[in-house]
Amino acid sequence: MAYSGNPYKGGQPCNFTAKAENDLSGKQYFLVEISGDAQVDVVDAAPTQVCAGVLQNKPEAGQFAEVCPLGVTPVKVGGAVTAGDKIYCGSGGWALSCSTTGSGKRTIGWVIEGASSGGQAVAFIHCANAVANVTSVP
């Protein structure tokens, strides 16, 4: 089931606004980072970049961007994800499954409803306390 809007709007207790550094009108539901004083932009490096949250609107450069750092939201995925997958922020603001190879990934949430690569999943995001993904437990 694909979502055209965000049916989970009430499940976002900490949204904030900041100015879009660049044109983000085509980047709704992509992951963003703090790029300057009270500014956000799409995350440009991965996997260790600190993600501020998921962009909720379609601002042009200089307009206010609404960001969800905590809560349930649609999110654009750069690879197939399934329900229960932990996700991290990939280059270009795409959410990726932590099951992909590589190290140093900061887990920013988990998938509630999966999607194929390039699609829109639904995830619980918790960027406020993103930590490196743990691959094994003693």
N, C-alpha and C positions, 0 to 999 in steps of 0.2 A: 504494500500500500504506500503510494508516494504522497507526500504532503506538499501542497502548494503554498501553504502559510505555516505558521508555527502554532499548532494547537496546544502547545505546552507553555504559552506565554506566562501563565500564572505560576509556573514552576521555576521562575528565575528571580530569586530574591535580591540579587546584588548587581543588577545591570548598571553600567555607567556610560557617560558620553565623553567623547574627546574629538578633536578635529581630525578629519581625514587628511593625512599628509599628501596623498596622491588621489587620483580618481579611483574610487572603490565601488563605483556604481555597478560593476559587473562581478563583484566579489561577495555578495550576500552569502552568509553561512560559511565563509572561509575563516581560517584562524588568523588573528592579528596580534601584533606585538606593539609595545610602546616604542615609538620611533623618535620622540622628542618631548619637550614640555607640553603636556596635555594634547599629544598627537598619537595617532595610531596608523599603522600601515600593515599590509599583508606580511606575514612572516617570510623572510627571504632566505634563511639558512636553516639547516636541519642537521641532526636531530636534537642538538643541545640548546637551541634558541629558546628563550623564555617566552611562552605564549601568554598573552593577556586575556584571551577569550575568543568567542565566536562573534563575528560581525552580524548584527541583526537587521540592518537596513542597507540602503544603496546610496551612500553619500558620494558626492563629487568632491574634488580637492577643496579643502577649506570648510566644507560643511561638517555638521556634527554626525559622528558615527556612534551608534548604540552598540555596546559590547556586552556580551554575556560571559562573565568569568566563572559562574557557578549556576548550575541548573540544567534543565532538560531543554535541548534545542536541536533543530536540524543542523547538520554539518556536512560539508562537501568532502568526499573521500577520494583519495588518489590511488586506491587499490581496493579490492573486494574486502568487505568486513562483514562479520556475522554477529548476531546478538551475543553479548558477553565478552567480545574482544576488548582488550585494553587498547587505547589509542594514544598516539603521540603526534606531534606537529611535524609535518614534512615540509620540504621546500615549496614555496609558492602558496603556502597557507592551506595545503591539503592535509586532512587527517588521515593517518595511516595506522594499520594494525601493528601493535608491538610484536606480533609474531614474525614480522619480517626480519631479515638478518641485519646485524649491526649492533653497536653498543652505545651507551650514553643517552639513550632515549628518555625523555621526561614524560611519564604517563600523565595525561591530562584528562582522562575520563574513560568511560567504557560505553560500548554500543548497546542500545536498547532495541533498535531495529536496523538490520543490516542493509547493505546496498552493494551494487557492483561498482567497479572502478569508474570514476568520473561521476558517480551518482550522489544522491543525497541520503545519508543515513540519519537516524535519530540517536542522540547520545546524551548521557549525563556527563557534563563537563565540570571539572573541579580544578581550575588553573591556579587557584590561590595557594595550593600546596603541592605543585607538581614536583615529583622526585624521580630520580633515575629508576628505570624499570628494573625490578628484581627478577632475575631469571631462575634462581633456585633458593630454597628455604632449607636451613639446616635441620 
